[in-house]
Every structure is written in structure tokens, then in C-alpha cells.
């Protein structure tokens, strides 16, 4: 029985030690190097008597970050990445919640971190951590003795999401949840050491979990794609082709940009890409259909799930044709995961077209929000369908329904459900209709409570009357946008999603 994710790294280093594990713009780190570097870091943490404590990793995105993650895991501590470009106010809020035992960074970055509200210990790393010479001097007995005192419900990481009160919430995930998720991912998509990932997600965003741990478990190779390429679709596809990347797991916004700028006409990825997985926001079928027309033999899969559920809990492998205006299902529950769709009375929704809140139970669930019992109690609650024994479910706050095939269809956030002109409206339904228009690439609907208006944000300058006429066959008149705002550049947040908070400033 695996009680710690690092047992996978032990096996993979033994079997594929000289193979590239993670490749960034500066270096290639093999599995042997990854394990050696991680054990050097773990040794320092163990010698400092740090055990089951938060370890902050403050580095530029790259392979070194993942080495530090593994070092924390070997020593039965849990990591929490802080991005070097994160605003100081947010960093300080995270530090106040975490109270980290130590910060892993470089000498160069340490001076910048010292400007934050932190006065604890540092562990400074450099490229020397990968040197295999001197490996025999690492006290592996000390490390493995500490690892043997850990269990699978010990935390592996804490990732911070935005809190409605302005205080970031630290989502806690344990080893067992990631091990369970990796068993499902690698089995469902048949991931092996012959595969290669093209990572898009920042390491403080849960979408990165699939890339990182599929690589470590199977011996695949993960290319950490330079961030700037995601605004240059042709060089991006050239990077994928040059490195023979066959699997990508991106947010839909990244896929949409590629489709919009018709990059496939310049770069043919036939025979290169094998799997295109996506998660994090709604994927419009209009742009997906462009991908499918150029790369018809690729496996496409829509994954769904918030950070609180170890990245994802439902999936849909695209197995039929969809019209541009149709919503793409989020599918069915993953193995060892139970999906409960509950109505306002906490009754189970089973009939097609009935709307309810998607709730989840199973191994994948977060253990709650770190150092935040109040928010934990609000979201992680007793299963109302089980009055007999304690059983936690997570309320996602997402409204969904079943279609006639019993596939789950995402509608919108409960927060995005509005009451307008006496009608209950899902803003996501309007977004799906508008996204089907040929001219539109990115759109977002918000509700202006003060003026009681539905406001549509678009990345193309279209007349409101034209839009309403075009969507009149898809949604009723009371769902027509009352106001349209053209955004020359749609704001995108650090995770690659449309930045709704920023858009609210334009209301």
C-alpha cells in the first residue's frame, strides 16, 4: 500500500533514471536528478526537525519547483507554492494563514521575499542539489525513517484559491487523494513512460497536478512550456511539434486562442498530439470543433472539478459531434467518486433537465481549508442522504443538470444564477449561446444588480441588436443582454481563465 507519493518516484528513478522527467527553458532534470535533489532537500528538512509542517516554495516556474515539492513530500511535510509575481498583499495573507515552517528559495530571490511579512527560516537551493557525486553521503536512512512515520492522509500540498472575504483559502489535499487520482488518470488515458506532457498550468493551480504526478508515476516526460508562448499560437504549436509532445491538459482559454488565430494552418500536429484534455472553465463547442476538424484522430476529454476535489471529479470523453451552440457535457463521475446532484430541499435530482447543486463524496475530497474552520464547515458538510454515520460531502456551488443521455451538463455557478424580470436565469446559458456566434471567441456575462441589467462582455465589437437577433433561437427574449461591452483585450487571470473580478470594474 502506498502511503506517500514519493514511492512512485523511487520506482520510476529505478526503472527510468536517466530519462528526462521535467524540461524547462533552462534545464532538463532526469528522474535520477529529481530524486537526488529531492532527497537532499528532504535531508535538510528532517535535520531541522520539520515534520508535517507547511513548506513554502518561492521560485520561478521551472523544474526546480517540482524538486522542492518532492523534497517536502519525502520528509512528510506539505508544500505550498508562492509565485514570484504574486502581489505582496496576497502573499502576506497567505503567509498569515500558513505560518510556514520554512521557505525554500534561492539567494537571489530571498532578498525579495524578505520584504514580505515573514521572519522565519530559509532553505536556499542551487543547481548543486542535482549532483549525483556525493549522493552516498545523503542520510537516506534518516529520511526514510521519517517517511515511514507518515500515513496516506497526511497532507501533500496546500493550494490557495480566492476567498470571497478577500482572505485566500488554503485547500488541503493529502497523499491518498493524489494517489487515487493518478490511478484514475493514468489508467483511463493509458499514460505510459512513452508519453510526453506539455504543461500550461501554473504550479499554484490545481490543473498542474495531472501533469506533475502522471509524469512521476509513469516515467513520462513533462515539458514546462514557457508562458509567453501562450500568446503566440504558431510558435506554441511549433514547440509542441519540435518536442513531440503528445498530451496536453490546458484551460479552455489557451485552446480557444489557438483556434481563433487559425494556427493549425501554419503547423500540422497530425501524428504528434494524441490527447487534448481540458478543465477549469467552459469549453465552447465552436472552438473545440475547430480543433477536431484539424486533428480528428486526437482523443478529446472535458474534465471538471474544483481545487477542493483534487483537480477533477467528472469527465467526458468527446465521442460524438456537437453543434457550435450546444453545451459540452462534463460527463460522468470518475472511478471511486460519487456525484450527488441535490435540489434546494437536499433531495437527489435524477430526472433530465432538473437543476441542482453538484456535490461530491469520496477519497478525492480536500480535508478542508487550512487554518480556516469556519469556511470548512460551510463547504464540507454531512451528507444529507446519510443520517446513519458521519460522511462528508463537498458542496461545489455549481448548478448542473442531467441531459437525456444521463450525462451531467454544467449550467453556472450558484453565484451566477440571477433573478431578472421575474425569471430565474443561468448566466452560463447566455454565454453558451453567444459563444456559438461565428465572430465571438471569448465572452462573459455578469449581472449589474444596481441597474438590474444583464451585461455581456465580448472580445469583438458587435451590435446588441445583431447579437439578440442571432441568439433568439437559442434563448428566450428575457435572457437577451441589456448591455454589451467590447473588450479589445479580454482580461485573463493568472490561471488562464477569464478574470470576472476585473470585469466587474466595468459595470
C-alpha positions as CSV (number, residue, x, y, z in Angstrom):
1,X,0.0,0.0,0.0
2,X,1.3,3.4,-1.0
3,X,1.2,5.9,1.8
4,X,3.4,8.6,0.2
5,X,3.5,9.8,-3.4
6,X,7.4,9.6,-3.4
7,X,7.3,5.8,-3.5
8,X,6.3,6.4,-7.2
9,X,9.5,8.5,-7.7
10,X,11.6,5.7,-6.1
11,X,10.2,3.2,-8.6
12,X,10.4,5.5,-11.6
13,X,14.0,6.5,-10.9
14,X,15.0,2.9,-10.6
15,X,13.3,2.0,-13.9
16,X,13.9,5.2,-16.0
17,X,16.6,7.0,-14.0
18,X,18.4,8.6,-17.0
19,X,15.2,9.6,-18.8
20,X,14.1,13.3,-18.8
21,X,11.4,13.9,-16.2
22,X,10.9,17.7,-16.4
23,X,12.2,20.0,-19.0
24,X,12.1,23.8,-18.7
25,X,13.6,26.7,-20.7
26,X,16.9,26.4,-18.7
27,X,17.5,22.7,-17.9
28,X,16.5,19.1,-18.3
29,X,16.1,17.2,-15.0
30,X,16.1,13.4,-15.2
31,X,14.3,11.1,-12.8
32,X,17.6,10.3,-11.0
33,X,18.4,14.0,-10.7
34,X,14.8,14.7,-9.5
35,X,15.1,12.1,-6.8
36,X,18.7,13.1,-5.8
37,X,17.7,16.8,-5.5
38,X,14.5,15.9,-3.6
39,X,16.4,13.7,-1.1
40,X,19.0,16.5,-0.5
41,X,16.2,18.9,0.3
42,X,14.4,16.3,2.4
43,X,17.5,15.7,4.4
44,X,17.8,19.3,5.4
45,X,14.2,19.5,6.4
46,X,14.5,16.3,8.5
47,X,17.7,17.6,10.2
48,X,15.8,20.8,11.1
49,X,13.2,18.6,12.7
50,X,10.4,19.9,10.4
51,X,7.6,17.3,10.2
52,X,4.1,17.6,8.9
53,X,4.5,21.3,8.6
54,X,3.9,23.8,5.7
55,X,6.9,24.4,3.4
56,X,6.6,27.4,1.1
57,X,8.4,27.1,-2.3
58,X,9.2,30.5,-3.7
59,X,10.9,30.1,-7.1
60,X,10.4,31.0,-10.7
61,X,8.3,28.4,-12.5
62,X,10.6,25.5,-13.6
63,X,11.8,22.0,-12.8
64,X,13.4,23.2,-9.5
65,X,10.0,23.9,-8.1
66,X,9.0,20.2,-8.6
67,X,12.2,19.0,-7.0
68,X,11.3,21.1,-3.9
69,X,7.8,19.7,-3.9
70,X,9.2,16.2,-3.8
71,X,11.7,17.1,-1.1
72,X,8.8,18.3,1.1
73,X,6.9,15.1,0.4
74,X,9.8,12.8,1.2
75,X,10.2,14.4,4.6
76,X,6.4,14.1,5.3
77,X,5.9,17.9,5.1
78,X,3.5,19.6,2.7
79,X,4.3,22.2,0.1
80,X,2.6,25.5,-0.8
81,X,3.9,27.3,-3.9
82,X,4.0,31.1,-3.9
83,X,4.5,32.7,-7.4
84,X,7.3,35.2,-7.7
85,X,4.9,37.6,-9.5
86,X,2.2,37.4,-6.8
87,X,1.1,40.7,-5.3
88,X,2.6,41.4,-1.9
89,X,-0.8,41.9,-0.2
90,X,-1.9,38.4,-1.3
91,X,1.5,36.8,-0.3
92,X,1.2,38.3,3.2
93,X,-2.4,37.0,3.6
94,X,-1.2,33.5,2.6
95,X,1.7,33.6,5.0
96,X,-0.6,34.7,7.8
97,X,-2.8,31.7,7.2
98,X,0.0,29.2,6.7
99,X,2.6,30.3,9.2
100,X,5.2,28.2,7.2
101,X,8.0,26.3,9.0
102,X,10.5,27.3,6.3
103,X,10.7,29.0,2.9
104,X,12.7,27.3,0.1
105,X,14.1,29.8,-2.4
106,X,17.4,31.0,-3.9
107,X,19.9,33.5,-2.6
108,X,18.8,35.9,-5.4
109,X,15.1,35.6,-4.6
110,X,15.5,35.7,-0.8
111,X,16.0,39.4,-0.7
112,X,12.7,40.0,-2.4
113,X,10.9,37.6,-0.1
114,X,12.3,39.4,2.9
115,X,10.0,42.3,2.0
116,X,7.0,40.2,3.0
117,X,5.8,39.7,6.5
118,X,7.9,36.7,7.3
119,X,10.8,36.3,9.7
120,X,11.2,32.5,9.8
121,X,13.8,30.1,8.4
122,X,15.0,29.8,4.8
123,X,16.5,26.9,2.8
124,X,18.5,28.2,-0.2
125,X,19.0,25.8,-3.2
126,X,21.2,25.9,-6.2
127,X,22.0,23.6,-9.2
128,X,24.4,21.6,-6.9
129,X,21.4,19.7,-5.5
130,X,21.3,17.5,-8.6
131,X,25.0,16.4,-8.5
132,X,25.0,12.6,-8.2
133,X,28.5,12.7,-6.9
134,X,28.2,12.7,-3.1
135,X,24.8,11.0,-3.2
136,X,26.2,8.3,-0.9
137,X,26.6,11.0,1.8
138,X,22.9,11.7,1.9
139,X,21.4,10.2,5.0
140,X,18.6,8.2,3.3
141,X,18.1,6.1,6.4
142,X,17.2,9.3,8.3
143,X,14.8,10.4,5.6
144,X,13.1,7.1,5.0
145,X,12.7,6.6,8.8
146,X,10.8,9.9,8.9
147,X,8.8,8.9,5.8
148,X,7.8,5.6,7.4
149,X,6.1,7.6,10.2
150,X,3.8,9.2,7.7
151,X,0.4,7.9,6.5
152,X,-1.6,8.5,3.4
153,X,-3.9,11.0,5.0
154,X,-1.0,13.3,5.7
155,X,-1.1,16.5,3.6
156,X,0.8,16.7,0.4
157,X,0.0,20.3,-0.6
158,X,-2.0,23.4,0.2
159,X,-3.1,25.5,-2.8
160,X,-4.7,28.8,-2.3
161,X,-7.9,29.9,-4.0
162,X,-9.5,33.4,-3.9
163,X,-11.7,33.9,-0.8
164,X,-15.0,35.8,-1.1
165,X,-14.0,37.8,2.0
166,X,-10.6,38.8,0.5
167,X,-8.7,36.2,2.5
168,X,-7.3,33.4,0.3
169,X,-8.5,29.9,1.2
170,X,-5.8,27.2,1.5
171,X,-7.2,24.0,0.0
172,X,-5.6,20.9,1.7
173,X,-5.0,17.7,-0.3
174,X,-3.5,14.5,1.1
175,X,-1.3,11.8,-0.4
176,X,-4.1,9.3,-0.7
177,X,-6.3,11.7,-2.8
178,X,-3.5,12.3,-5.3
179,X,-2.6,8.6,-5.5
180,X,-6.2,7.8,-6.1
181,X,-6.5,10.5,-8.8
182,X,-3.3,9.3,-10.5
183,X,-4.5,5.7,-10.6
184,X,-7.6,7.0,-12.4
185,X,-5.9,9.4,-14.8
186,X,-3.1,7.1,-15.9
187,X,-5.5,4.1,-16.3
188,X,-8.3,6.0,-18.1
189,X,-6.0,7.7,-20.6
190,X,-3.4,4.9,-20.8
191,X,-0.5,7.1,-19.8
192,X,2.9,5.4,-20.0
193,X,6.6,6.2,-19.9
194,X,6.5,6.8,-23.7
195,X,4.2,9.8,-23.3
196,X,5.1,13.5,-23.0
197,X,3.1,16.3,-21.5
198,X,3.1,20.0,-22.4
199,X,2.4,21.8,-19.1
200,X,0.4,25.1,-19.2
201,X,-1.0,25.4,-15.7
202,X,1.0,27.4,-13.1
203,X,2.1,25.1,-10.2
204,X,-0.1,27.0,-7.7
205,X,-3.1,26.0,-9.8
206,X,-4.5,22.5,-9.3
207,X,-4.6,21.7,-13.1
208,X,-0.9,21.2,-12.8
209,X,-1.4,18.1,-10.5
210,X,-2.2,15.9,-13.5
211,X,0.9,16.8,-15.4
212,X,3.3,16.6,-12.4
213,X,2.1,13.3,-10.9
214,X,1.3,11.4,-14.1
215,X,4.9,12.1,-15.1
216,X,6.3,10.9,-11.7
217,X,4.1,7.8,-11.6
218,X,4.7,6.5,-15.2
219,X,8.1,7.9,-16.2
220,X,6.6,10.1,-18.9
221,X,8.3,13.4,-19.7
222,X,6.8,16.8,-18.9
223,X,7.8,19.9,-20.9
224,X,7.1,23.1,-18.9
225,X,6.1,25.4,-21.8
226,X,7.3,29.0,-21.5
227,X,4.4,31.2,-20.5
228,X,5.0,33.7,-23.3
229,X,4.2,31.1,-26.0
230,X,0.6,31.0,-24.9
231,X,0.1,34.4,-26.6
232,X,1.9,33.2,-29.7
233,X,-0.1,30.3,-31.1
234,X,2.2,29.4,-34.1
235,X,5.4,29.3,-32.0
236,X,3.4,27.4,-29.3
237,X,2.4,24.7,-31.8
238,X,5.9,24.6,-33.2
239,X,7.2,24.0,-29.7
240,X,4.8,21.1,-29.3
241,X,5.8,19.6,-32.6
242,X,9.5,20.1,-32.1
243,X,9.4,18.4,-28.7
244,X,7.0,15.7,-29.8
245,X,4.5,16.5,-27.0
246,X,1.6,14.1,-27.3
247,X,-0.6,15.1,-24.3
248,X,-1.8,18.5,-23.2
249,X,-4.1,19.4,-20.3
250,X,-4.9,23.1,-20.6
251,X,-7.6,25.6,-19.6
252,X,-10.0,26.2,-22.4
253,X,-8.9,29.8,-22.9
254,X,-5.5,28.6,-24.1
255,X,-7.2,26.2,-26.6
256,X,-9.5,29.0,-27.7
257,X,-6.6,31.4,-28.6
258,X,-5.1,28.7,-30.8
259,X,-8.4,28.1,-32.6
260,X,-9.1,31.8,-33.0
261,X,-5.8,32.6,-34.7
262,X,-6.0,29.6,-37.0
263,X,-2.5,28.4,-36.0
264,X,-3.2,24.9,-37.4
265,X,-2.9,26.3,-40.9
266,X,0.7,27.0,-40.2
267,X,1.6,24.0,-38.1
268,X,0.4,20.5,-38.7
269,X,0.3,18.4,-35.5
270,X,-1.1,15.3,-37.1
271,X,0.8,12.4,-35.7
272,X,2.1,14.5,-32.8
273,X,-0.8,15.2,-30.5
274,X,-2.6,12.2,-29.1
275,X,-4.6,13.6,-26.2
276,X,-6.2,17.0,-25.6
277,X,-7.6,17.3,-22.1
278,X,-9.1,20.5,-20.7
279,X,-10.5,21.7,-17.4
280,X,-11.1,24.9,-15.4
281,X,-13.9,26.6,-17.3
282,X,-16.5,26.0,-20.0
283,X,-15.1,24.9,-23.4
284,X,-17.3,26.2,-26.2
285,X,-18.0,23.7,-28.9
286,X,-17.4,26.2,-31.6
287,X,-13.7,26.4,-30.8
288,X,-13.5,22.7,-29.9
289,X,-14.9,21.9,-33.4
290,X,-12.0,23.8,-35.0
291,X,-9.5,21.6,-33.1
292,X,-11.5,18.5,-34.0
293,X,-11.6,19.5,-37.7
294,X,-7.8,19.9,-37.9
295,X,-7.0,17.0,-35.6
296,X,-9.8,14.5,-35.9
297,X,-7.9,11.5,-34.6
298,X,-7.0,13.0,-31.2
299,X,-8.7,12.0,-28.0
300,X,-10.5,15.0,-26.5
301,X,-11.8,15.0,-22.9
302,X,-13.5,17.5,-20.8
303,X,-12.6,17.2,-17.1
304,X,-14.5,19.1,-14.4
305,X,-13.8,19.8,-10.7
306,X,-12.8,22.5,-8.3
307,X,-9.5,22.6,-6.4
308,X,-11.3,21.1,-3.4
309,X,-11.6,17.8,-5.2
310,X,-8.0,17.0,-6.2
311,X,-8.4,18.7,-9.6
312,X,-11.3,16.8,-11.1
313,X,-14.3,14.6,-10.3
314,X,-16.2,14.1,-13.6
315,X,-15.1,13.6,-17.2
316,X,-16.5,13.4,-20.6
317,X,-14.5,11.8,-23.5
318,X,-15.9,13.5,-26.6
319,X,-17.4,10.7,-28.6
320,X,-19.9,12.4,-30.9
321,X,-20.5,15.5,-33.0
322,X,-21.8,18.7,-31.4
323,X,-23.3,21.8,-33.0
324,X,-21.5,25.1,-32.1
325,X,-24.3,26.3,-29.9
326,X,-24.6,23.0,-27.9
327,X,-23.1,22.8,-24.4
328,X,-20.4,20.2,-23.9
329,X,-21.2,17.7,-21.1
330,X,-18.9,17.4,-18.1
331,X,-19.9,13.8,-18.3
332,X,-19.9,11.2,-15.6
333,X,-18.2,10.7,-12.3
334,X,-14.7,9.3,-12.1
335,X,-14.0,5.9,-10.5
336,X,-14.1,5.9,-6.7
337,X,-16.0,9.2,-6.7
338,X,-19.7,9.7,-6.1
339,X,-21.6,12.7,-7.5
340,X,-24.8,13.8,-5.8
341,X,-26.9,16.4,-7.5
342,X,-29.1,18.0,-4.8
343,X,-32.1,20.3,-5.2
344,X,-33.0,23.1,-2.8
345,X,-34.6,20.6,-0.4
346,X,-31.4,18.4,-0.4
347,X,-33.2,15.8,-2.4
348,X,-31.4,13.8,-5.1
349,X,-32.0,15.0,-8.7
350,X,-32.4,12.1,-11.1
351,X,-34.6,13.3,-14.0
352,X,-33.2,15.1,-17.1
353,X,-33.4,18.9,-17.1
354,X,-33.9,19.1,-13.3
355,X,-31.4,21.6,-11.9
356,X,-29.4,21.0,-8.7
357,X,-26.1,21.7,-7.0
358,X,-23.3,19.3,-7.8
359,X,-21.9,17.7,-4.6
360,X,-19.1,15.2,-4.2
361,X,-18.1,12.5,-1.8
362,X,-15.1,10.2,-1.9
363,X,-11.3,9.9,-1.4
364,X,-10.7,12.9,-3.7
365,X,-12.1,15.4,-1.3
366,X,-9.9,18.0,0.4
367,X,-9.5,17.7,4.1
368,X,-10.8,21.3,4.4
369,X,-9.4,24.8,4.3
370,X,-6.1,25.2,6.1
371,X,-6.4,27.1,9.4
372,X,-10.0,28.1,8.5
373,X,-12.6,26.0,10.3
374,X,-15.5,28.4,9.6
375,X,-15.2,28.2,5.8
376,X,-14.5,24.5,6.1
377,X,-17.8,24.0,7.9
378,X,-19.7,25.9,5.3
379,X,-18.5,23.9,2.3
380,X,-17.6,20.4,3.7
381,X,-20.9,19.2,5.3
382,X,-22.6,16.0,6.4
383,X,-24.2,14.0,3.6
384,X,-27.9,14.8,4.0
385,X,-28.7,11.4,2.3
386,X,-26.8,9.5,5.0
387,X,-28.2,10.1,8.5
388,X,-26.5,7.0,9.9
389,X,-22.8,7.7,10.1
390,X,-20.6,10.7,9.7
391,X,-19.9,11.2,5.9
392,X,-18.5,14.4,4.4
393,X,-19.6,15.8,1.1
394,X,-18.3,18.9,-0.6
395,X,-20.8,21.4,-2.0
396,X,-19.3,22.9,-5.1
397,X,-21.7,25.8,-5.6
398,X,-22.1,24.7,-9.2
399,X,-25.5,24.2,-10.8
400,X,-25.9,21.3,-13.2
401,X,-28.5,19.0,-14.7
402,X,-28.6,15.6,-16.5
403,X,-29.3,15.5,-20.2
404,X,-31.3,12.8,-21.9
405,X,-28.2,10.6,-22.0
406,X,-27.7,10.9,-18.3
407,X,-24.6,13.0,-18.8
408,X,-24.0,15.9,-16.5
409,X,-24.3,19.4,-18.1
410,X,-22.8,22.3,-16.3
411,X,-25.0,25.4,-16.2
412,X,-23.3,28.0,-14.0
413,X,-22.2,28.9,-10.5
414,X,-25.0,29.4,-7.9
415,X,-23.4,32.9,-7.6
416,X,-24.1,33.4,-11.3
417,X,-27.8,32.4,-11.1
418,X,-29.8,35.6,-11.2
419,X,-33.4,36.7,-10.8
420,X,-34.2,39.1,-13.7
421,X,-37.6,40.3,-14.8
422,X,-39.2,37.7,-12.6
423,X,-37.2,34.8,-14.3
424,X,-34.5,32.7,-12.8
425,X,-31.6,32.8,-15.3
426,X,-28.3,30.9,-15.5
427,X,-25.7,33.4,-17.0
428,X,-23.8,30.4,-18.3
429,X,-26.6,29.6,-20.7
430,X,-26.4,33.1,-22.2
431,X,-22.6,32.6,-22.6
432,X,-23.0,29.3,-24.3
433,X,-25.5,30.9,-26.8
434,X,-23.2,33.9,-27.5
435,X,-20.1,31.7,-27.8
436,X,-21.7,29.9,-30.8
437,X,-21.6,33.1,-32.9
438,X,-19.0,32.9,-35.6
439,X,-17.5,36.3,-34.7
440,X,-17.1,35.6,-31.0
441,X,-14.0,34.0,-29.4
442,X,-14.3,35.0,-25.7
443,X,-17.3,36.2,-23.9
444,X,-18.6,36.6,-20.3
445,X,-21.9,37.6,-18.8
446,X,-22.3,39.5,-15.5
447,X,-25.3,40.9,-13.7
448,X,-25.4,44.6,-12.7
449,X,-27.5,44.3,-9.6
450,X,-27.8,48.1,-9.1
451,X,-29.2,48.7,-12.6
452,X,-30.8,45.3,-13.0
453,X,-29.1,44.7,-16.3
454,X,-27.5,41.6,-17.9
455,X,-24.1,42.8,-19.2
456,X,-22.3,40.9,-21.9
457,X,-18.5,41.4,-22.4
458,X,-17.1,40.5,-25.8
459,X,-13.7,40.4,-27.5
460,X,-15.3,41.6,-30.7
461,X,-17.3,44.8,-31.4
462,X,-20.8,43.6,-32.2
463,X,-24.1,45.5,-32.1
464,X,-26.5,44.4,-29.3
465,X,-29.5,44.2,-31.7
466,X,-27.4,41.9,-34.0
467,X,-26.4,39.6,-31.1
468,X,-30.0,39.4,-29.8
469,X,-31.3,38.5,-33.2
470,X,-28.7,35.8,-33.7
471,X,-29.3,34.2,-30.3
472,X,-33.1,34.5,-30.4
473,X,-33.5,30.8,-31.5
474,X,-31.3,29.7,-28.6
475,X,-32.5,31.6,-25.5
476,X,-35.8,33.4,-24.7
477,X,-36.1,37.2,-25.0
478,X,-35.9,37.8,-21.2
479,X,-32.3,36.4,-21.4
480,X,-31.1,38.8,-24.0
481,X,-28.2,41.0,-22.8
482,X,-29.3,44.5,-21.9
483,X,-25.8,46.0,-22.4
484,X,-22.8,44.9,-24.5
485,X,-19.3,46.0,-23.7
486,X,-16.5,45.4,-26.2
487,X,-13.1,44.5,-24.7
488,X,-10.2,44.9,-27.1
489,X,-8.3,42.5,-24.8
490,X,-10.3,40.2,-22.5
491,X,-8.7,40.2,-19.1
492,X,-7.3,36.8,-18.2
493,X,-6.3,35.8,-14.6
494,X,-3.1,34.0,-13.6
495,X,-4.7,30.6,-14.1
496,X,-5.6,31.4,-17.7
497,X,-9.3,31.9,-17.1
498,X,-11.4,35.0,-17.9
499,X,-11.0,37.4,-15.0
500,X,-14.5,38.1,-13.8
501,X,-13.4,40.1,-10.9
502,X,-11.6,42.5,-13.2
503,X,-14.7,42.7,-15.5
504,X,-16.9,43.8,-12.6
505,X,-14.9,47.0,-12.5
506,X,-16.6,47.9,-15.9
507,X,-20.1,47.6,-14.6
